[in-house]
Amino acid sequence: MKDDRVMTTRELAKYMKLNEKTILKMAQNKELPGVKIGNQWRFYLETIDQYLQRDIISETPKDELGIIIRTTDHVIPLSRLISGDLIKLDFKAKNKEEVLAELADVADKAGILSNRTKLIDQMKKREKMLSTAMGNGVAIPHPRHPDPELFAKPNIVVGRSKEGVDFSSPDGERVHLFFMTCAPTIVVHLRLLAKISKLLQVEGVIDKFLQASGSDEIIQVLLELERKNLFPWKKG
């Protein structure tokens, strides 16, 4: 069901956990889709969610939005977000719904998920809006609305399907790699999307994930990238 809620600047700032002045500046700079009525801004929540989630994947963030989603107080390495018990490299799923269930099972078994049924329901709603498949055999499934009642802290679940699954990918190809973001808030969710986006832009990394013999090798790939300083999430 479509979410037609209209939000004020204050309500959107609370939703995104940002300062009202930041929201206003982003709207004025056309970094957030909104409508100005008189001297007041109004925002459709559905449009905001789709805009942010699409654009954060499409390119490495370089503008103010990139600064907002960057981890500013300390670096959180990907190797700290993806542990062995959050990786499953032999998915049996034959379709999209089975993939979502299998990802939820991994999170549930690892003890990072509080409500499996709610997570699957939220991911299905997100897929009905627009497929989370990005092309090149990769998809990034996630709940429609990041929620602390689902995940208490950020993590990323990694799944791999040898046969691949039809995930309505924009390039028409089957998806073999799945990265599920586990985030308590939308801002943390955007940070995780940015990290995954940056990871996928590294030449050859998708092939390394596809060819890895086990979860230890996946972690090793991440550690190697971090040692090469390919993920400088703060200045200096």
N, C-alpha and C positions, 0 to 999 in steps of 0.2 A: 504494500500500500504506500502510495506516495506521501511524503511528509511535506505538507504545505505551510508549515509554521513560518511566520514572518517575525524576524527578530530586530529589536532596536540595537543601536551601537552598544549600549550597556549590556544587553542580554548576550550579544555575540561575544563581547569581551569576556564575560563570565564563562560562556560556553568554551571558548578557546583558551581561557586562563591567560589573557593578555591585557595590557593596559588599553583603556578606551582611546587614548591618543594614538596608539599604534594602529588600532583598527581603523580610525578615521584617516590616518595617513595612507594606509594600504588601500582603502576605498578610493581616496582622492587620486592615488597613483595608478588606479585600475588594477591593483594586485589582488583585490577581492571584488567579486561581482556584487553590486548593490544598486539601489535606486535612491536618488536624492529627491525628496519631496519637500519643497521649501528649503529650509536649512537643516532638515533632519534626514538621516540615512536609514534605510530599511533593507533587510537582507533575508532572502529565502534560504532557510536552512538546507534544504535539499540541494540547491544550486551551490551553496558554499562547500558542502561536503564533496560533491562531485568535482568542483573546480580545484580544490586543494589536493585531493587524492590523485587526480589526473596529472596536474602540472608538476607535482613533486617527483613523480616517476619519470616524466618525459625528459628532464634535463638535470644536470647537476646544479644545485642551487647556488646562485652567485649574488642575488639581490637581497633586499631586506628580508624577504620571506626565508631565504636561506639562513640568514643570521638568526632569525627567530627560532628555527627548528634545530639549529646547531646546538650541541651540548657545549655550553659556555663555561661551566664551572670546572669540568674535568672531562677527560677523554674516557669514553666507555668502549673498549675494544669489542669487535664483533665476537671474538673468541670467548668473551664473558657472557654474551647473549645467546650463544648457540653451544650447548653442552651435548655430550654424547647421548644422553637419554632423551634429547629433543630432536634427534636425527633418526629417520627411518628410511633406508635405501631400497626397500623391496615392497613398495606399495602394490597391493592387489586390486585396487579400485579399477572399475571398468567405465565409470562415468563420473560426472561432476559431483553429484550428491555423495557418492561413495568416497571420493577424495576428501570432501569436507568432513565426513564422519571419521575417516582414518586420521586426518590431521588432529581432530578433536580428541581421538583416542590416545594419540601420542602425548598431547598436553595433559590429558587426564591421568594417564599412567605415570607421568613424570611428577605429578603432584602440584602443577602450577595453575590448574584450572579449577574454578569453584562450581561451575554449572555447565556440564557438557551439552545438555539439551538446549539451553539458551544460546550457547556459542554457535551451535549448528544452525539454529533458527536465524540468528543474526547474520551469519555468513551467507545463508541462502538468500536472505533479503538483499544483501549487498550484491550478489551475483545477478539477481533479477534486475537491478538498476543498470548495471554494466559489468561485463566480464572483467575479472581481475587479471586475465591473461595479458601478458605484455609483448608477446612475440618471442622468437628465438627459443621456443620450447620452455618458457618460464611463465609462472603465474604467482601472484602474491595475494592469496585469499586472506580476508580479514573480516571481523565483525563490522556491520554497518555503523554501529555506534560504539567506539571504545568505551569500556566500562570497568571501574574498579571492582565491581561485583563479579567480574569474570577473571580478571588478572590483577594481582596485587602489585606486581612489578614487571618491568619489561623483559621479554624474551623473544626469541625467534625459533619457530619449529621448521625443520627442513624435511621435506619428503621427496622421494624420487621414484618414478615409475619407469621401468624398463620399456614397456610396450607403449607408454604414452597414453594420454586421455584427451578426448575432444573437449576443449574448454572454451570454445568460441573465441579462439585467439584471433587477433586482427590480421595475422599473416596466414590464417587458415591451417597452420601446422598443429600437430598434437603437442600437448605439454608433458614434459618429463620431469621438470623441477618445480617444486612448490615451496615457497617461503611464507609461512603464516606469521603475521605480526601479532604479538601478544602485548597489548598496551592498556594501561588503566585510564588514560586520557587521550584526547585527540592530538594534543601537542606531542606527547610521547610517541603516539602512533606515527605522526609525521616524521619525527626523528628517525624512527625505525625504517620507514619507507626511504628516507634519504640515505641511510646507511646501506640498505639493500641496493638501491639505485646505483650508488657509487661502486659497490662491489661488482655489480653486473657489467659496469663499463670497463672493468679491467680486462684487457685482451687475454683470451684463453681461459678465463676463470670458469666460465660455464662448462667448457669441455673437461676441466679438472674435476668439477663436481660430478659430471656424468660418468667419468672414468674411475672415480674413487672406489677403492675396494671395501671401504668401511668407514664408520663414523670417525675413527681416529685420523684417517687420512683427510677427511673434511676439515677437522680442527687444525691439522697441520698446514693445510692450504691457507687458512685464515691467519695462523700465527706467522707464516712466511710473509704474507702480505703486510701484516702489521710491522714486522721487523724491517721491511723495506719502506716504511713510513708512507704507505699508499692511502692511509686514512687519517690525515691531519685535521682532526675536528676542532682544533682551536688554534688561534694565531700564535705565532712565535715559535 
